Amino acid sequence: MNFDFEAVLFDMDGTIADTTLYHNRAWIEFARVHLGEMLNDDDPRFVPGRTRDIVRSILGREVTPQKAELLHDDKELRFQAFARGQIQPFPGLWDYINVLKKRGIRTGLVTNAPRMNVVFTLRELDLVECFDIALCAEDVRCGKPDPAPFREACRQFGVKPPRALVHEDSELGITSALLAGCPVAAILTGMSRELATNLGTKWSFENYVEWMKFCQLN
């Protein structure tokens, strides 16, 4: 494979580290406290999207902006309490980012997560200085699956979308990247290889060690 991209864009949750367990625990605790009921991991109220979307879905009603902000932060602080000291970057991520930097390829984080979680996660993973840009929920009007986040990242880097490789782990993120015109290499933490291919990804891999070997990056 001729690895000739000008930028590489990473999703965060499920793409640089496995945080699903701790988000699920936080949502279950959130529902117990605010609804007085227990939810399962596959509850249909866990809709795709940003934290505020899921808060509205779980509560089953709209809330004032002030209340939405408080509920949003309540859930994310629960996530941070569960995840603190528990998460690690996926195998090969450090080496991959270092190789990209040596080649002069810019790297960006593009996520639906709020900035408070981006700051927390990057600190936990010791990746604070690793990405040239970090776009989060507050930085774009529409989140994934809208193409706006990846289009904005490409705009900030001054690169055309076909020259910006995206790593994603979800249907939501893959859809966003492809609509923006970016090629996608999916990391298979949240889906099967077959689904990733059917969604339109050009490549898929289990971890960054496998991906670097495939790309002959060293």
N, C-alpha and C positions, 0 to 999 in steps of 0.2 A: 504493500500500500504506500502510495506517495503522500506523505503527511505534509501538505503544503498550505495549511490554514493560517490565517493571520490572527485569529483569536479563538479561544476555547471557552465556552460558557457552561457553567455548572449550575444545576438546581442544588438545593441544600438538603432538605430532609429526604432520606432514602437514596441520595446520590453521592454525597460525600461522607455520610455516616447513617447508621440505622437508628432512627429515633422513633419509629412507629410505636413500639411498645410503650414508651413514656408519654407520647401524645395520647394514646388510647387510655392509659391509666388516668391521665389528667382529665380527659373528657368524661370518663366514668365517674370520677370523683366530683367533677363539676355538676353532672346531672343529679347525683345523689344529694348534693348540698342544695341545689337550686330547684330541683323538681321533686325530691324525696323518692326517687326511683333509681333502680340500677339498669344500666344499658349494657347490651352486648357489643362486642367489637364490630359486628356486622349490622348494627341497627341502621335502618334506612334513613334515620335523621342525621347520620354522619355524611352529609352531602359534600361533594367536591367543592373546593374553593377556599376563600380566606376565612380566618377565624370568625369574623363577624357573621359571615354567611351561615356557618355551622351553629353559632350561638342562637341566631334567629330560628333555625330549623329545629334545634333541640327544644327551645322554649315554646315554639309554635305560635309566636306572635312578634310583632314589631316592638321595639323599645326606644326610648328617647336616645339621642346621641350620647348624652352624658352617661346614661345607664349602660348603653352598649359599650362605651369605653371602659367602664368599671368591670363589666362581665368579661370583656376581652382580656383585660390584664389579669383578672382572677384566674382564668383558664391557663394563661401562659405562665404565670408564676407557679401554678401547680405543676405544669410540665417541667419547668426548670428545677423544681424541688425533687421530682422523680429522676430527672436525667443527670443531675449534678454528680460528676465523678464516675459516671457509668458509660459514657459514649466514647467511641474510638473512631478515627478515620478509617475508611475502607482500605483493605490491603492494596498497596501500591500507589495510593493517592499522593503521598509526600514525594515519592520519586518521580511520579508523572509530572507534578507541578514544577519540580526543579528542572526537569528536562525541558519543559515548555519555556521556562524562563531563560535557560541557557540558549535556546534557539531564538529568543526574542519574540516569542508568541505571547500575546497578552491574554490574561485570564480574568474572567468575571464570574461573580455569583449572581444568579437571577432566580429569585424565589418569591412565592406568595406569602412567605412568613413575614411577620412584623419585625421591625428593626430591633426590638428588644430581644427577640429570639435569635436574630442574626448575630448580634453582639455576644450573647450568651454562648451560642453554639461554637462560634469561631474561637472564643476564649477557651472553651472546654477542649477543643481539638488542637489548640496551639497553632491556629491558622490565621491569626489576626492580620498579619502582614503579607499573606500569600496571594491575595486577589487584588488586581488593579482597580476593579470597581465592584461594588456590591449593591445591587438593586433589590429592594424589598417592597412590601405591600404599600408603604407610604410614598413610594417614588413614582408610581404610575397610576393613572386613573382607573384602568381596567386590569385585573389580574388574569393569570392563566385560567381558562384556555384561550383567552384573547391574545393575539400576537403582540400586543403593545409592549410587554416587558422585554422580549427579545429584540424587537425593533429599536427600542430605546437603548439597549446595550450596544447594538451595532452602530447606532447614531453616535453614541458617546465615544466609541472606539474609532469611528470614521471608516468602518469596513462594510462592504456589501454582505448581506446575509449569507449568500452561498459560501463566503470565505470565513464564516464563523461556525465552528463545530459546536454542537450542543450535546451535553450529557444529561439525560433525564431518566426517571424511573417510573413515571406514571402516564396514563393516557392523557390526563389534563395537560401536563407539561409538554409531552410529545406533540399534541395537537397545536399548542401555542407556538412551539418552535417551527413546525412545518408550515403553519400559516404565515409565519414571519419570513419564510423562505430559507431557513437554516437547515443544513443536513443534521441528522440526529444519530448518535451512537448511544443506544439505550443500555443502562446498567440494569441487570435483571434481578433487582431486589423486590420489585412490586408487581411483576408480571412475567408471563412465559415468553420464551423466544418467539413462539408462533404469533402471539398477540402483538409483540413489538414489531415484528415484520409486517403483519397485517395493517398496523397503524401507519406504516410508511417509513419506518426507520431503515437506514441504509446498513447499519451494523448493530450488533448487540453483544454483550460480554458479561461475564460473571463478576469480575473485579478488575482493578486497574493493572494488576500484574499481567493478567491475560490480555488486556487491551494493548499494553505496551509491547508485549511479545508479538501480537498480531501486527502492530504497526512498525515493528522493528525500531522502537525508540530506545535509545540508551545514552 
